[in-house]
């Protein structure tokens, strides 16, 4: 008897490739899980009969292709879902904002075209905090996802439904977006591997924008290998995204399984024990992870990135200004179509002058240089992702505190790739703990090597709330 | 490059003054927002002011305008 919910992408793929698992059978098993538990978890939105039929036809085509000996690779026949910010032709992209309730994309996003070519099976759209603004909305017209590890707790956002879907075992991989930590925050809280790639590595073509210079698209999965397989599929140049890089795409699985001998890893302890202070359980888990990395061959050094408060302030102000540039007209003309959280976040950008914006970009240039300098002598940096225990649903004060306690935004501002992965479980809440690995530009392959080495040697083997 | 710094907070007094804020909001066409969500303008202006105050505490030398974000094609 196969536990379909527990299958990783790679495990499912292997069975599909060997024709031990039919893509249609796999899809139907996942649909059973979704049908049973999504009404509680609220990860998928608007999963209609038409969506299910579309997915089943796609799975049947994948099965037929395999029978003919045609195989598109590791994602062939594997179901996936998208944060409701990413265009899939024929399915509305709402950003869970009433102003966009009937927004029907005319084309697929670049990443969707890549996934279609890979033979992956699209299942549906996933819940998001409105317009990816974060903030755990309380006035959304859509049900808000809860944490599959314990439904009393939030998932974090803004890729809330994406994280909930993978953690619940509804689907082996999803794509999220990350403008200020929106892949990494919910991945941390739900025990997932979440990758925000280098700025420009993955196209944002066909993705609802929030901040043109801080938006990223990336995979969320239960294992490091799964994450690498998905990034391999979606990375690459897209002429339609002006920020898209022409850099060749590395093999993201080539270094998986290698030890860390010769690698230099910086630990930015001041980010979780100094400038900001993480919960002792988070600190203990990160310190243990650093020991594992050292035991696997890496040399560990201390690393500092100064003036975190300045960096976070610049990132938040730019996000507000960029977001207001996108949504300002709608907010001014139809404020009733936007949630309170979005109004509060984006109207902050209305108060900035053109000279403020230019000065922010100038500061940003200096900050980017500062981060590059801090990382110049190391291959990767390890620090915290989550700081506090995950707040309970409705605990507004705990959420507000946790919102400002983070060091994810610096790497949206600088464009460095940043990945989170689980480091254990809190004895207090039973929810996952996490760490963040930051790489050098286009250093995703090496980050997967480090994350994979930790995953293989940490003793942390749970893939979900089980 | 001249030794000019920004981040001294000059010229932002209007963010803290209700009447000035209202006039500024009208010029930006934000009236409907305030009507729909009373107090929104003050709370958002305060939030912006708080972040700007953090920058004021970190005077910064003017750098080259850098409007294309890193890393583009230069790892």
Interface residues (C-beta under 8 A of the other chain):
Chain A: X198 X199 X200 X213 X214 X243 X245 X246 X247 X307 X309 X310 X313 X314 X316 X317 X320 X331 X332 X333 X335 X336 X340 X343 X344 X347 X348 X349 X350 X351 X352 X356 X358 X359 X361 X362 X363 X364 X365 X366 X368 X372 X414 X415 X440 X441 X442 X443
Chain B: X6 X7 X15 X24 X28 X29 X30 X32 X33 X36 X37 X40 X41 X43 X44 X45 X47 X48 X49 X51 X52 X54 X55 X57 X58 X60 X61 X62 X63 X64 X65 X66 X67 X69 X70 X71 X72 X73 X74 X75
